[in-house]
Amino acid sequence: MPRLRLFALCAALSGAFGCSSSTDATPNEPMPAPPTEFGGDRPVTLRLPDAFDPSVERPLLVMIHGYQSSGIVEEAYLKLAATASERGYLYLTPDGTFNAGGVRFWNDWPGDHDNSAVDDVGYLKQLIADVRAAYKVDAKRIYVTGHSNGGAMTHRLACELSDELAAAAVFAGDMPVSPEAVCKPTSPLHLLQFHGDEDAAVVFAGNEKNLGAKECVAFWAAHDGCTGTEEGTPLDLVTDLAGAETTVLRHTGCTGGSAELWTMTGAGHVPGFTPGFRTELFDYFDGHTK
Protein backbone atom coordinates (compact mmCIF):
# COMPACT_ATOMS: atom_id res chain seq x y z
CA MET A 1 0.00 0.00 0.00
CA PRO A 2 1.47 3.44 -0.91
CA ARG A 3 2.67 5.45 2.09
CA LEU A 4 0.14 8.30 1.56
CA ARG A 5 -2.82 5.89 1.46
CA LEU A 6 -1.55 4.17 4.64
CA PHE A 7 -1.29 7.52 6.38
CA ALA A 8 -4.78 8.55 5.28
CA LEU A 9 -6.26 5.25 6.46
CA CYS A 10 -4.55 5.58 9.80
CA ALA A 11 -5.88 9.11 10.23
CA ALA A 12 -9.41 8.03 9.36
CA LEU A 13 -9.42 5.17 11.84
CA SER A 14 -7.56 6.87 14.68
CA GLY A 15 -10.71 7.83 16.58
CA ALA A 16 -12.04 4.28 16.58
CA PHE A 17 -8.85 2.27 16.95
CA GLY A 18 -6.24 4.61 18.35
CA CYS A 19 -3.97 4.27 15.29
CA SER A 20 -0.87 6.48 15.44
CA SER A 21 2.51 6.79 13.84
CA SER A 22 5.49 5.05 15.40
CA THR A 23 7.04 8.39 16.30
CA ASP A 24 4.24 8.99 18.86
CA ALA A 25 4.74 5.73 20.77
CA THR A 26 6.43 5.80 24.21
CA PRO A 27 6.91 2.11 25.07
CA ASN A 28 9.83 2.88 27.40
CA GLU A 29 8.09 5.57 29.42
CA PRO A 30 8.72 4.83 33.13
CA MET A 31 5.83 3.72 35.29
CA PRO A 32 4.61 6.22 37.90
CA ALA A 33 6.40 5.91 41.25
CA PRO A 34 4.35 4.13 43.94
CA PRO A 35 2.92 6.30 46.70
CA THR A 36 4.75 6.95 49.96
CA GLU A 37 1.77 8.45 51.80
CA PHE A 38 -0.70 6.04 53.39
CA GLY A 39 -3.30 6.01 56.17
CA GLY A 40 -6.13 8.14 54.78
CA ASP A 41 -7.23 10.73 57.36
CA ARG A 42 -4.34 9.56 59.58
CA PRO A 43 -1.55 9.97 57.05
CA VAL A 44 1.86 8.39 57.53
CA THR A 45 4.91 8.49 55.28
CA LEU A 46 6.48 5.18 54.31
CA ARG A 47 10.25 5.38 54.74
CA LEU A 48 12.14 3.61 51.98
CA PRO A 49 15.64 2.14 52.31
CA ASP A 50 18.56 3.85 50.60
CA ALA A 51 19.19 2.76 46.99
CA PHE A 52 15.62 1.48 46.86
CA ASP A 53 14.89 -1.01 44.09
CA PRO A 54 11.12 -1.54 43.66
CA SER A 55 11.66 -4.93 42.01
CA VAL A 56 13.14 -6.41 45.21
CA GLU A 57 10.92 -7.87 47.95
CA ARG A 58 11.38 -6.02 51.23
CA PRO A 59 10.56 -6.68 54.88
CA LEU A 60 8.06 -4.27 56.44
CA LEU A 61 8.29 -2.88 59.99
CA VAL A 62 5.52 -0.93 61.73
CA MET A 63 6.52 0.96 64.89
CA ILE A 64 3.72 1.99 67.28
CA HIS A 65 4.34 4.93 69.60
CA GLY A 66 3.48 5.23 73.27
CA TYR A 67 0.72 7.12 75.08
CA GLN A 68 0.93 10.91 74.63
CA SER A 69 3.59 10.45 71.97
CA SER A 70 3.59 10.28 68.16
CA GLY A 71 5.34 8.34 65.45
CA ILE A 72 7.85 11.14 64.90
CA VAL A 73 8.60 11.56 68.62
CA GLU A 74 8.94 7.82 69.24
CA GLU A 75 11.28 7.49 66.27
CA ALA A 76 13.40 10.34 67.65
CA TYR A 77 13.69 8.29 70.85
CA LEU A 78 14.23 4.78 69.46
CA LYS A 79 16.15 5.86 66.34
CA LEU A 80 15.21 2.81 64.28
CA ALA A 81 15.06 4.53 60.87
CA ALA A 82 18.76 4.39 60.02
CA THR A 83 19.10 0.70 60.84
CA ALA A 84 15.83 -0.06 59.04
CA SER A 85 17.25 1.61 55.94
CA GLU A 86 20.60 -0.19 56.21
CA ARG A 87 18.83 -3.54 56.52
CA GLY A 88 16.54 -2.84 53.55
CA TYR A 89 13.26 -2.45 55.46
CA LEU A 90 10.16 -0.52 54.53
CA TYR A 91 9.33 1.40 57.71
CA LEU A 92 6.11 2.98 59.02
CA THR A 93 5.63 5.15 62.13
CA PRO A 94 1.86 5.80 62.28
CA ASP A 95 -0.04 7.96 64.79
CA GLY A 96 -2.89 7.06 67.11
CA THR A 97 -5.93 9.29 67.63
CA PHE A 98 -6.68 11.92 70.28
CA ASN A 99 -8.93 11.13 73.24
CA ALA A 100 -11.38 13.56 74.84
CA GLY A 101 -8.53 15.06 76.84
CA GLY A 102 -6.48 15.79 73.74
CA VAL A 103 -3.98 12.97 74.37
CA ARG A 104 -2.88 10.76 71.51
CA PHE A 105 -3.36 7.04 72.22
CA TRP A 106 -3.93 3.59 70.74
CA ASN A 107 -7.13 1.72 71.55
CA ASP A 108 -5.33 -1.45 72.59
CA TRP A 109 -7.64 -3.65 74.68
CA PRO A 110 -11.47 -3.70 74.81
CA GLY A 111 -12.76 -1.70 77.77
CA ASP A 112 -9.65 0.44 78.13
CA HIS A 113 -9.52 4.16 77.29
CA ASP A 114 -13.10 4.91 78.40
CA ASN A 115 -14.48 2.18 76.14
CA SER A 116 -13.26 3.97 73.04
CA ALA A 117 -14.80 2.82 69.77
CA VAL A 118 -11.72 3.68 67.68
CA ASP A 119 -10.81 0.67 65.53
CA ASP A 120 -7.03 0.83 65.61
CA VAL A 121 -6.71 -2.85 64.70
CA GLY A 122 -8.65 -2.13 61.53
CA TYR A 123 -6.61 0.99 60.78
CA LEU A 124 -3.25 -0.76 61.17
CA LYS A 125 -4.39 -3.85 59.29
CA GLN A 126 -5.50 -1.70 56.36
CA LEU A 127 -2.26 0.29 56.51
CA ILE A 128 -0.26 -2.91 56.09
CA ALA A 129 -2.57 -4.10 53.31
CA ASP A 130 -2.23 -0.81 51.40
CA VAL A 131 1.57 -0.90 51.56
CA ARG A 132 1.56 -4.52 50.40
CA ALA A 133 -0.65 -3.55 47.46
CA ALA A 134 1.73 -0.76 46.40
CA TYR A 135 5.11 -2.38 47.09
CA LYS A 136 6.78 -5.79 46.91
CA VAL A 137 6.61 -6.74 50.58
CA ASP A 138 8.07 -10.06 51.67
CA ALA A 139 5.00 -11.85 53.04
CA LYS A 140 7.21 -13.85 55.41
CA ARG A 141 8.81 -10.76 56.94
CA ILE A 142 6.15 -8.39 58.27
CA TYR A 143 7.00 -7.08 61.75
CA VAL A 144 5.52 -4.80 64.37
CA THR A 145 7.06 -3.20 67.45
CA GLY A 146 5.69 -0.73 69.97
CA HIS A 147 6.38 0.99 73.28
CA SER A 148 4.12 1.25 76.36
CA ASN A 149 0.56 1.85 75.08
CA GLY A 150 2.06 1.01 71.68
CA GLY A 151 3.51 -2.14 73.22
CA ALA A 152 0.06 -3.20 74.38
CA MET A 153 -1.20 -2.41 70.88
CA THR A 154 1.59 -4.63 69.53
CA HIS A 155 0.34 -7.51 71.69
CA ARG A 156 -3.17 -6.84 70.36
CA LEU A 157 -2.00 -6.90 66.75
CA ALA A 158 -0.17 -10.16 67.43
CA CYS A 159 -3.49 -11.56 68.62
CA GLU A 160 -5.48 -10.27 65.66
CA LEU A 161 -2.94 -10.62 62.83
CA SER A 162 -1.05 -13.75 63.83
CA ASP A 163 -1.64 -15.22 60.37
CA GLU A 164 0.08 -12.22 58.76
CA LEU A 165 2.85 -11.13 61.14
CA ALA A 166 6.18 -12.93 61.34
CA ALA A 167 7.19 -11.44 64.69
CA ALA A 168 6.19 -8.82 67.22
CA ALA A 169 8.61 -7.02 69.57
CA VAL A 170 6.89 -5.51 72.61
CA PHE A 171 8.69 -2.77 74.54
CA ALA A 172 7.13 -2.34 78.01
CA GLY A 173 3.63 -3.35 76.94
CA ASP A 174 1.09 -5.51 78.74
CA MET A 175 -1.96 -7.74 78.34
CA PRO A 176 -5.12 -8.13 80.44
CA VAL A 177 -5.02 -10.63 83.31
CA SER A 178 -7.29 -12.98 81.35
CA PRO A 179 -5.79 -12.63 77.87
CA GLU A 180 -7.49 -15.70 76.44
CA ALA A 181 -10.80 -13.82 76.60
CA VAL A 182 -9.62 -11.15 74.15
CA CYS A 183 -6.63 -12.74 72.43
CA LYS A 184 -7.35 -15.67 70.12
CA PRO A 185 -4.44 -15.97 67.66
CA THR A 186 -4.94 -18.46 64.86
CA SER A 187 -1.30 -19.00 63.79
CA PRO A 188 2.09 -19.42 65.48
CA LEU A 189 4.01 -16.18 66.04
CA HIS A 190 7.46 -15.09 67.16
CA LEU A 191 7.06 -12.83 70.21
CA LEU A 192 9.77 -10.81 71.95
CA GLN A 193 9.15 -8.66 75.00
CA PHE A 194 11.85 -6.33 76.36
CA HIS A 195 11.07 -4.57 79.61
CA GLY A 196 12.83 -2.76 82.47
CA ASP A 197 12.31 -4.47 85.80
CA GLU A 198 12.12 -1.05 87.53
CA ASP A 199 9.44 0.29 85.19
CA ALA A 200 6.99 2.29 87.32
CA ALA A 201 4.59 3.11 84.45
CA VAL A 202 3.95 -0.38 83.06
CA VAL A 203 5.00 -2.46 86.03
CA PHE A 204 7.24 -5.39 85.13
CA ALA A 205 5.51 -7.70 87.64
CA GLY A 206 2.02 -6.64 86.54
CA ASN A 207 -0.93 -5.71 88.76
CA GLU A 208 -4.52 -6.68 89.45
CA LYS A 209 -5.56 -5.58 85.95
CA ASN A 210 -2.63 -6.50 83.72
CA LEU A 211 -0.19 -9.39 83.34
CA GLY A 212 3.48 -8.87 84.10
CA ALA A 213 6.17 -9.23 81.44
CA LYS A 214 6.96 -12.86 82.30
CA GLU A 215 3.29 -13.84 82.19
CA CYS A 216 2.77 -12.09 78.84
CA VAL A 217 5.63 -14.03 77.28
CA ALA A 218 4.41 -17.24 78.93
CA PHE A 219 1.02 -16.75 77.26
CA TRP A 220 2.68 -16.66 73.85
CA ALA A 221 4.94 -19.58 74.74
CA ALA A 222 1.85 -21.65 75.52
CA HIS A 223 0.23 -20.58 72.25
CA ASP A 224 3.37 -21.62 70.36
CA GLY A 225 3.50 -25.00 72.10
CA CYS A 226 6.81 -24.34 73.88
CA THR A 227 7.82 -26.85 76.54
CA GLY A 228 11.02 -25.54 78.17
CA THR A 229 13.26 -22.53 78.73
CA GLU A 230 16.90 -21.62 78.33
CA GLU A 231 19.02 -18.58 79.15
CA GLY A 232 20.74 -16.68 76.37
CA THR A 233 23.84 -14.49 76.44
CA PRO A 234 23.21 -11.24 78.39
CA LEU A 235 22.97 -8.07 76.30
CA ASP A 236 24.21 -4.52 76.80
CA LEU A 237 21.20 -2.44 75.72
CA VAL A 238 20.96 0.44 78.21
CA THR A 239 23.39 3.36 78.17
CA ASP A 240 23.40 4.31 81.86
CA LEU A 241 23.72 0.79 83.24
CA ALA A 242 27.17 -0.79 83.35
CA GLY A 243 27.89 -4.03 81.56
CA ALA A 244 25.45 -6.47 80.00
CA GLU A 245 22.44 -5.63 82.16
CA THR A 246 19.81 -7.41 80.06
CA THR A 247 19.10 -11.08 80.72
CA VAL A 248 17.65 -13.25 77.95
CA LEU A 249 15.09 -16.00 78.59
CA ARG A 250 13.97 -18.10 75.62
CA HIS A 251 11.15 -20.61 75.63
CA THR A 252 12.18 -23.77 73.83
CA GLY A 253 10.64 -26.84 72.22
CA CYS A 254 8.03 -24.72 70.45
CA THR A 255 5.90 -26.39 67.79
CA GLY A 256 5.71 -23.12 65.84
CA GLY A 257 6.78 -19.56 66.51
CA SER A 258 8.78 -18.66 69.61
CA ALA A 259 8.66 -16.58 72.79
CA GLU A 260 11.48 -14.58 74.36
CA LEU A 261 11.94 -12.12 77.24
CA TRP A 262 14.73 -9.58 77.56
CA THR A 263 14.75 -8.21 81.12
CA MET A 264 16.61 -4.90 81.37
CA THR A 265 17.75 -5.15 85.00
CA GLY A 266 17.65 -1.77 86.70
CA ALA A 267 15.95 0.02 83.80
CA GLY A 268 12.78 2.09 83.97
CA HIS A 269 10.08 2.94 81.44
CA VAL A 270 12.14 5.14 79.11
CA PRO A 271 15.76 3.96 79.24
CA GLY A 272 18.46 5.31 77.01
CA PHE A 273 19.56 2.72 74.47
CA THR A 274 23.00 1.83 73.18
CA PRO A 275 23.64 1.50 69.43
CA GLY A 276 23.83 -2.22 70.15
CA PHE A 277 20.14 -2.21 71.02
CA ARG A 278 19.18 -1.46 67.44
CA THR A 279 21.57 -4.11 66.16
CA GLU A 280 20.08 -6.73 68.50
CA LEU A 281 16.49 -5.76 67.67
CA PHE A 282 16.99 -6.01 63.90
CA ASP A 283 19.03 -9.19 64.31
CA TYR A 284 15.98 -10.59 66.09
CA PHE A 285 13.68 -9.57 63.24
CA ASP A 286 16.06 -10.85 60.57
CA GLY A 287 16.31 -14.16 62.39
CA HIS A 288 12.56 -14.75 62.64
CA THR A 289 10.42 -15.22 59.54
CA LYS A 290 6.92 -16.57 59.03
C-alpha positions in Angstrom: 0.0 0.0 0.0 1.5 3.4 -0.9 2.7 5.4 2.1 0.1 8.3 1.6 -2.8 5.9 1.5 -1.6 4.2 4.6 -1.3 7.5 6.4 -4.8 8.5 5.3 -6.3 5.2 6.5 -4.6 5.6 9.8 -5.9 9.1 10.2 -9.4 8.0 9.4 -9.4 5.2 11.8 -7.6 6.9 14.7 -10.7 7.8 16.6 -12.0 4.3 16.6 -8.9 2.3 16.9 -6.2 4.6 18.4 -4.0 4.3 15.3 -0.9 6.5 15.4 2.5 6.8 13.8 5.5 5.0 15.4 7.0 8.4 16.3 4.2 9.0 18.9 4.7 5.7 20.8 6.4 5.8 24.2 6.9 2.1 25.1 9.8 2.9 27.4 8.1 5.6 29.4 8.7 4.8 33.1 5.8 3.7 35.3 4.6 6.2 37.9 6.4 5.9 41.2 4.4 4.1 43.9 2.9 6.3 46.7 4.8 6.9 50.0 1.8 8.5 51.8 -0.7 6.0 53.4 -3.3 6.0 56.2 -6.1 8.1 54.8 -7.2 10.7 57.4 -4.3 9.6 59.6 -1.5 10.0 57.1 1.9 8.4 57.5 4.9 8.5 55.3 6.5 5.2 54.3 10.3 5.4 54.7 12.1 3.6 52.0 15.6 2.1 52.3 18.6 3.8 50.6 19.2 2.8 47.0 15.6 1.5 46.9 14.9 -1.0 44.1 11.1 -1.5 43.7 11.7 -4.9 42.0 13.1 -6.4 45.2 10.9 -7.9 47.9 11.4 -6.0 51.2 10.6 -6.7 54.9 8.1 -4.3 56.4 8.3 -2.9 60.0 5.5 -0.9 61.7 6.5 1.0 64.9 3.7 2.0 67.3 4.3 4.9 69.6 3.5 5.2 73.3 0.7 7.1 75.1 0.9 10.9 74.6 3.6 10.5 72.0 3.6 10.3 68.2 5.3 8.3 65.4 7.9 11.1 64.9 8.6 11.6 68.6 8.9 7.8 69.2 11.3 7.5 66.3 13.4 10.3 67.6 13.7 8.3 70.9 14.2 4.8 69.5 16.2 5.9 66.3 15.2 2.8 64.3 15.1 4.5 60.9 18.8 4.4 60.0 19.1 0.7 60.8 15.8 -0.1 59.0 17.3 1.6 55.9 20.6 -0.2 56.2 18.8 -3.5 56.5 16.5 -2.8 53.6 13.3 -2.4 55.5 10.2 -0.5 54.5 9.3 1.4 57.7 6.1 3.0 59.0 5.6 5.1 62.1 1.9 5.8 62.3 0.0 8.0 64.8 -2.9 7.1 67.1 -5.9 9.3 67.6 -6.7 11.9 70.3 -8.9 11.1 73.2 -11.4 13.6 74.8 -8.5 15.1 76.8 -6.5 15.8 73.7 -4.0 13.0 74.4 -2.9 10.8 71.5 -3.4 7.0 72.2 -3.9 3.6 70.7 -7.1 1.7 71.6 -5.3 -1.4 72.6 -7.6 -3.7 74.7 -11.5 -3.7 74.8 -12.8 -1.7 77.8 -9.7 0.4 78.1 -9.5 4.2 77.3 -13.1 4.9 78.4 -14.5 2.2 76.1 -13.3 4.0 73.0 -14.8 2.8 69.8 -11.7 3.7 67.7 -10.8 0.7 65.5 -7.0 0.8 65.6 -6.7 -2.8 64.7 -8.6 -2.1 61.5 -6.6 1.0 60.8 -3.2 -0.8 61.2 -4.4 -3.9 59.3 -5.5 -1.7 56.4 -2.3 0.3 56.5 -0.3 -2.9 56.1 -2.6 -4.1 53.3 -2.2 -0.8 51.4 1.6 -0.9 51.6 1.6 -4.5 50.4 -0.6 -3.5 47.5 1.7 -0.8 46.4 5.1 -2.4 47.1 6.8 -5.8 46.9 6.6 -6.7 50.6 8.1 -10.1 51.7 5.0 -11.9 53.0 7.2 -13.9 55.4 8.8 -10.8 56.9 6.1 -8.4 58.3 7.0 -7.1 61.7 5.5 -4.8 64.4 7.1 -3.2 67.5 5.7 -0.7 70.0 6.4 1.0 73.3 4.1 1.2 76.4 0.6 1.9 75.1 2.1 1.0 71.7 3.5 -2.1 73.2 0.1 -3.2 74.4 -1.2 -2.4 70.9 1.6 -4.6 69.5 0.3 -7.5 71.7 -3.2 -6.8 70.4 -2.0 -6.9 66.8 -0.2 -10.2 67.4 -3.5 -11.6 68.6 -5.5 -10.3 65.7 -2.9 -10.6 62.8 -1.0 -13.8 63.8 -1.6 -15.2 60.4 0.1 -12.2 58.8 2.9 -11.1 61.1 6.2 -12.9 61.3 7.2 -11.4 64.7 6.2 -8.8 67.2 8.6 -7.0 69.6 6.9 -5.5 72.6 8.7 -2.8 74.5 7.1 -2.3 78.0 3.6 -3.3 76.9 1.1 -5.5 78.7 -2.0 -7.7 78.3 -5.1 -8.1 80.4 -5.0 -10.6 83.3 -7.3 -13.0 81.4 -5.8 -12.6 77.9 -7.5 -15.7 76.4 -10.8 -13.8 76.6 -9.6 -11.1 74.2 -6.6 -12.7 72.4 -7.3 -15.7 70.1 -4.4 -16.0 67.7 -4.9 -18.5 64.9 -1.3 -19.0 63.8 2.1 -19.4 65.5 4.0 -16.2 66.0 7.5 -15.1 67.2 7.1 -12.8 70.2 9.8 -10.8 71.9 9.2 -8.7 75.0 11.8 -6.3 76.4 11.1 -4.6 79.6 12.8 -2.8 82.5 12.3 -4.5 85.8 12.1 -1.1 87.5 9.4 0.3 85.2 7.0 2.3 87.3 4.6 3.1 84.4 3.9 -0.4 83.1 5.0 -2.5 86.0 7.2 -5.4 85.1 5.5 -7.7 87.6 2.0 -6.6 86.5 -0.9 -5.7 88.8 -4.5 -6.7 89.5 -5.6 -5.6 85.9 -2.6 -6.5 83.7 -0.2 -9.4 83.3 3.5 -8.9 84.1 6.2 -9.2 81.4 7.0 -12.9 82.3 3.3 -13.8 82.2 2.8 -12.1 78.8 5.6 -14.0 77.3 4.4 -17.2 78.9 1.0 -16.8 77.3 2.7 -16.7 73.8 4.9 -19.6 74.7 1.8 -21.7 75.5 0.2 -20.6 72.3 3.4 -21.6 70.4 3.5 -25.0 72.1 6.8 -24.3 73.9 7.8 -26.8 76.5 11.0 -25.5 78.2 13.3 -22.5 78.7 16.9 -21.6 78.3 19.0 -18.6 79.1 20.7 -16.7 76.4 23.8 -14.5 76.4 23.2 -11.2 78.4 23.0 -8.1 76.3 24.2 -4.5 76.8 21.2 -2.4 75.7 21.0 0.4 78.2 23.4 3.4 78.2 23.4 4.3 81.9 23.7 0.8 83.2 27.2 -0.8 83.4 27.9 -4.0 81.6 25.5 -6.5 80.0 22.4 -5.6 82.2 19.8 -7.4 80.1 19.1 -11.1 80.7 17.7 -13.3 77.9 15.1 -16.0 78.6 14.0 -18.1 75.6 11.2 -20.6 75.6 12.2 -23.8 73.8 10.6 -26.8 72.2 8.0 -24.7 70.4 5.9 -26.4 67.8 5.7 -23.1 65.8 6.8 -19.6 66.5 8.8 -18.7 69.6 8.7 -16.6 72.8 11.5 -14.6 74.4 11.9 -12.1 77.2 14.7 -9.6 77.6 14.7 -8.2 81.1 16.6 -4.9 81.4 17.8 -5.1 85.0 17.6 -1.8 86.7 15.9 0.0 83.8 12.8 2.1 84.0 10.1 2.9 81.4 12.1 5.1 79.1 15.8 4.0 79.2 18.5 5.3 77.0 19.6 2.7 74.5 23.0 1.8 73.2 23.6 1.5 69.4 23.8 -2.2 70.1 20.1 -2.2 71.0 19.2 -1.5 67.4 21.6 -4.1 66.2 20.1 -6.7 68.5 16.5 -5.8 67.7 17.0 -6.0 63.9 19.0 -9.2 64.3 16.0 -10.6 66.1 13.7 -9.6 63.2 16.1 -10.8 60.6 16.3 -14.2 62.4 12.6 -14.7 62.6 10.4 -15.2 59.5 6.9 -16.6 59.0 
